[in-house]
């Protein structure tokens, strides 16, 4: 079974409706390691990350088979801390620029959006399907010679009905199991 590294990026994790539940599912799995970058890099200034911690994260990533960025959408993109972390983590000369340390490593995202599904259509307020907003992750993976694998998403996370969260957790566990094969 492949080892999965989840880079958890939620700026208000304790008040999370869905991400907190998904992470609790992941924690139950033997082959999953989780780095909560909002906790790990607490106090970091925008544009700066602790190089020692980034080196540790790179070592953990090298020991993993699949990397998952898990986050809630913020203005149709990932949270700023994740963007900053990626900038440092995928640094020139390590993940691209002649040396491709993560070459052939699998990568994907697991994201949530609070808005309802109808908002993520060409006629909705976003004007696009939600998957349009993750194309930059796919392009970045390709640039770093990594392999993109199927992603997981929860749309309408702020509007779940009774019982839906249990089904989502079950689907998430099945997805993690699938990408670990």
C-alpha positions in Angstrom: 0.0 0.0 0.0 1.3 3.4 -0.9 2.2 6.0 1.7 0.1 9.2 1.5 1.2 12.6 2.7 -1.7 15.0 3.3 -0.8 18.7 3.4 -3.7 20.0 5.4 -4.3 23.8 4.8 -7.3 25.2 6.6 -7.0 28.6 8.2 -9.8 27.9 10.7 -9.6 24.1 11.1 -11.3 23.9 14.5 -14.5 25.5 13.1 -14.4 23.5 9.9 -17.6 21.6 9.0 -16.1 19.0 6.6 -12.3 19.2 6.5 -12.0 18.4 10.2 -14.1 15.3 9.6 -12.1 14.2 6.6 -8.8 14.6 8.5 -10.3 12.5 11.3 -10.9 9.7 8.7 -7.4 10.0 7.3 -5.9 9.8 10.8 -7.4 6.4 11.3 -5.5 5.0 8.3 -2.0 3.5 8.8 -0.5 4.6 5.6 -1.4 8.4 6.0 0.8 11.1 7.4 -0.7 14.6 7.9 1.1 18.0 8.0 -1.1 20.8 9.1 0.7 23.8 7.7 -1.4 26.4 9.5 -0.3 24.8 12.8 3.3 23.9 11.7 4.1 27.4 10.3 2.1 29.4 12.8 3.5 32.9 13.0 5.1 32.8 9.6 5.1 36.0 7.6 3.7 36.2 4.2 6.4 35.3 1.6 8.5 33.5 4.2 8.7 30.0 5.5 11.1 28.3 7.9 13.7 26.6 5.7 14.4 24.0 8.3 10.8 23.0 8.4 10.6 23.0 4.6 13.6 20.7 4.5 11.8 18.3 6.9 8.6 18.5 4.8 10.6 17.6 1.7 12.1 14.6 3.5 8.7 13.4 4.5 7.5 13.9 0.9 10.4 11.9 -0.5 9.4 9.0 1.8 5.8 9.2 0.6 4.2 7.9 -2.6 1.3 10.3 -3.0 1.0 13.9 -1.9 -2.5 15.4 -1.3 -3.1 19.1 -0.8 -6.3 19.3 1.3 -8.0 22.7 1.6 -11.2 24.6 1.5 -11.7 27.0 -1.4 -11.0 30.7 -0.5 -12.2 33.0 -3.3 -12.0 30.2 -5.8 -8.5 29.2 -4.9 -6.5 27.6 -2.1 -5.7 29.4 1.1 -2.8 31.8 1.0 -0.7 29.7 3.5 -0.8 26.8 1.1 0.2 28.9 -1.9 3.1 30.3 0.1 4.1 26.8 1.3 4.0 25.4 -2.3 6.3 28.3 -3.4 8.9 27.3 -0.9 8.4 23.6 -1.0 8.6 23.3 -4.8 11.6 25.5 -4.9 13.8 26.0 -7.9 16.6 23.5 -8.0 14.7 21.0 -5.9 11.3 20.2 -7.6 12.1 22.0 -10.9 14.8 23.8 -12.7 17.1 21.0 -13.6 16.5 18.7 -10.6 13.1 17.1 -10.3 13.2 15.6 -6.8 9.5 14.7 -7.0 9.6 13.2 -10.5 7.0 10.5 -11.0 5.6 11.1 -7.5 1.8 11.1 -7.5 0.0 14.3 -6.4 -3.6 15.5 -6.2 -6.0 17.7 -4.2 -8.9 17.2 -1.9 -11.0 20.4 -1.7 -14.2 21.6 -0.2 -16.4 24.5 -1.2 -19.2 25.9 1.0 -21.3 27.1 -1.9 -24.0 25.0 -3.5 -23.3 22.9 -6.7 -25.4 25.3 -8.9 -22.9 28.1 -8.1 -20.2 26.1 -9.9 -21.7 26.1 -13.4 -21.3 28.3 -16.4 -24.6 29.9 -15.4 -23.7 30.1 -11.7 -22.0 32.9 -9.8 -18.6 31.4 -10.4 -19.2 31.0 -14.1 -17.1 27.8 -14.1 -17.2 24.2 -12.9 -15.2 23.9 -9.6 -12.6 21.7 -11.3 -11.6 24.6 -13.5 -10.1 26.2 -10.4 -7.7 23.4 -9.7 -6.0 23.4 -13.1 -3.1 25.3 -11.8 -2.3 22.4 -9.5 -2.4 20.0 -12.5 -0.1 22.3 -14.5 2.3 22.7 -11.6 2.4 18.9 -11.1 3.2 18.5 -14.8 5.9 21.2 -14.6 7.6 19.3 -11.7 7.3 16.0 -13.7 4.8 14.6 -11.1 1.9 12.3 -11.9 -1.6 13.8 -11.3 -4.1 11.3 -9.9 -7.9 11.6 -9.4 -8.9 14.3 -6.9 -11.7 14.4 -4.2 -14.1 17.3 -3.7 -17.1 18.3 -1.6 -19.2 21.0 -3.0 -21.9 22.5 -0.8 -20.0 21.8 2.4 -21.9 24.6 4.2 -25.3 23.2 3.1 -25.2 19.5 4.0 -28.3 17.7 5.0 -28.6 15.1 7.7 -26.6 12.0 6.9 -24.6 13.5 4.0 -21.5 14.0 6.0 -21.4 10.3 6.9 -21.6 9.4 3.2 -18.9 12.0 2.4 -16.6 10.5 5.0 -17.2 7.0 3.6 -16.5 8.2 0.0 -13.3 10.0 1.2 -12.0 6.8 2.9 -12.7 4.9 -0.3 -10.9 7.5 -2.3 -7.8 7.4 0.0 -7.8 3.7 -0.3 -8.0 3.8 -4.1 -5.1 6.3 -4.5 -3.0 4.2 -2.1 -3.3 1.1 -4.3 
